[in-house]
Every structure is written in structure tokens, then in C-alpha cells.
């Protein structure tokens, strides 16, 4: 959401606009923890990817 402020907005007006904002939904990273099954070790996978750049 975008808030448009006037140049001469007071502190109280800005606080009122900020109170109207809805809080963002947080991303739950723990839900996806350990879900990716590659069949190889994570460190080996990183090394393989980095070797492709050289």
C-alpha cells in the first residue's frame, strides 16, 4: 500500500495514516525447512554450482 504525504503534513496526520495500514503477512520459512530433497549434500551442491562459474 502506498501512502501519499503532503509537504506540510503534521506529525499527527502522519501517525493517523500509518495506523490505517494493515500489517503485512509474515513469511513462515520454518514451514519449508528441510523440504528440498536433492539426493546430494548441500555443500557438494554449492561447490558444483560455484564450479560452473569458473
TIGU-409466 format. One line per 3 residues: their letters; for each residue x, y, z of N, C-alpha, C. Coordinates in nm, 3 decimals, decimal comma, always signed. Layout:
BEGIN
A) X/Y/Z/X/Y/Z/X/Y/Z; ... .
This chain:
BEGIN
XXX) +0,084/-0,116/+0,000/+0,000/+0,000/+0,000/+0,089/+0,124/+0,000; +0,046/+0,224/-0,068/+0,122/+0,348/-0,079/+0,051/+0,458/-0,001; +0,130/+0,535/+0,071/+0,077/+0,649/+0,144/+0,133/+0,775/+0,078 .
XXX) +0,045/+0,868/+0,047/+0,088/+0,993/-0,012/+0,080/+1,101/+0,096; +0,193/+1,163/+0,123/+0,201/+1,267/+0,225/+0,210/+1,404/+0,159; +0,146/+1,499/+0,222/+0,158/+1,637/+0,176/+0,285/+1,695/+0,236 .
XXX) +0,339/+1,796/+0,173/+0,462/+1,858/+0,223/+0,443/+1,917/+0,362; +0,325/+1,968/+0,389/+0,301/+2,033/+0,517/+0,225/+1,945/+0,615; +0,234/+1,813/+0,601/+0,164/+1,721/+0,690/+0,225/+1,727/+0,830 .
XXX) +0,138/+1,724/+0,928/+0,185/+1,728/+1,066/+0,217/+1,586/+1,114; +0,284/+1,581/+1,225/+0,322/+1,452/+1,282/+0,197/+1,368/+1,315; +0,093/+1,432/+1,365/-0,030/+1,363/+1,399/-0,098/+1,304/+1,276 .
XXX) -0,099/+1,379/+1,166/-0,159/+1,329/+1,042/-0,083/+1,208/+0,990; +0,048/+1,214/+0,998/+0,131/+1,102/+0,951/+0,105/+0,979/+1,037; +0,095/+0,997/+1,169/+0,069/+0,885/+1,258/-0,067/+0,823/+1,231 .
XXX) -0,168/+0,905/+1,201/-0,300/+0,853/+1,168/-0,297/+0,770/+1,041; -0,224/+0,816/+0,941/-0,213/+0,741/+0,816/-0,141/+0,607/+0,838; -0,039/+0,608/+0,921/+0,034/+0,485/+0,949/-0,051/+0,385/+1,027 .
XXX) -0,140/+0,433/+1,112/-0,228/+0,343/+1,187/-0,328/+0,273/+1,096; -0,362/+0,336/+0,984/-0,459/+0,278/+0,891/-0,400/+0,163/+0,811; -0,268/+0,154/+0,806/-0,204/+0,048/+0,730/-0,233/-0,089/+0,790 .
XXX) -0,252/-0,187/+0,704/-0,269/-0,324/+0,750/-0,130/-0,386/+0,766; -0,109/-0,462/+0,871/+0,022/-0,526/+0,885/+0,043/-0,630/+0,777; +0,166/-0,640/+0,731/+0,197/-0,738/+0,627/+0,198/-0,877/+0,685 .
XXX) +0,158/-0,973/+0,605/+0,161/-1,113/+0,647/+0,305/-1,160/+0,639; +0,354/-1,215/+0,748/+0,493/-1,258/+0,752/+0,509/-1,393/+0,684; +0,625/-1,413/+0,625/+0,658/-1,539/+0,559/+0,709/-1,637/+0,663 .
XXX) +0,650/-1,754/+0,668/+0,690/-1,857/+0,763/+0,790/-1,951/+0,696; +0,918/-1,924/+0,713/+1,022/-2,004/+0,649/+1,034/-2,142/+0,713; +0,996/-2,155/+0,839/+1,006/-2,284/+0,907/+0,915/-2,388/+0,843 .
XXX) +0,811/-2,345/+0,775/+0,719/-2,436/+0,709/+0,790/-2,515/+0,599; +0,890/-2,455/+0,537/+0,960/-2,517/+0,425/+1,094/-2,578/+0,463; +1,127/-2,573/+0,590/+1,256/-2,621/+0,637/+1,272/-2,770/+0,610 .
XXX) +1,378/-2,807/+0,538/+1,409/-2,948/+0,513/+1,322/-3,014/+0,408; +1,249/-2,941/+0,329/+1,157/-2,999/+0,232/+1,224/-3,035/+0,100; +1,336/-2,973/+0,069/+1,402/-2,995/-0,059/+1,488/-3,121/-0,052 .
XXX) +1,459/-3,218/-0,134/+1,535/-3,343/-0,137/+1,615/-3,348/-0,267; +1,745/-3,325/-0,258/+1,830/-3,324/-0,376/+1,900/-3,457/-0,399; +1,920/-3,531/-0,294/+1,992/-3,656/-0,307/+2,142/-3,638/-0,291 .
XXX) +2,189/-3,513/-0,278/+2,330/-3,487/-0,253/+2,342/-3,391/-0,135; +2,461/-3,383/-0,081/+2,487/-3,294/+0,032/+2,478/-3,149/-0,015; +2,430/-3,061/+0,073/+2,414/-2,920/+0,039/+2,545/-2,853/+0,004 .
XXX) +2,653/-2,889/+0,077/+2,784/-2,829/+0,050/+2,835/-2,874/-0,088; +2,815/-3,001/-0,120/+2,856/-3,052/-0,253/+2,780/-2,980/-0,364; +2,652/-2,956/-0,341/+2,570/-2,887/-0,439/+2,620/-2,744/-0,461 .
XXX) +2,654/-2,674/-0,352/+2,706/-2,538/-0,365/+2,839/-2,537/-0,440; +2,926/-2,631/-0,410/+3,055/-2,637/-0,479/+3,036/-2,662/-0,629; +2,941/-2,749/-0,663/+2,914/-2,778/-0,803/+2,864/-2,653/-0,875 .
XXX) +2,777/-2,578/-0,810/+2,725/-2,456/-0,871/+2,835/-2,352/-0,888; +2,920/-2,339/-0,789/+3,028/-2,240/-0,798/+3,132/-2,279/-0,901; +3,153/-2,408/-0,920/+3,248/-2,452/-1,022/+3,199/-2,422/-1,163 .
XXX) +3,068/-2,413/-1,182/+3,014/-2,381/-1,313/+3,049/-2,240/-1,356; +3,071/-2,150/-1,259/+3,100/-2,011/-1,291/+3,243/-1,996/-1,344; +3,332/-2,083/-1,304/+3,473/-2,072/-1,346/+3,497/-2,131/-1,482 .
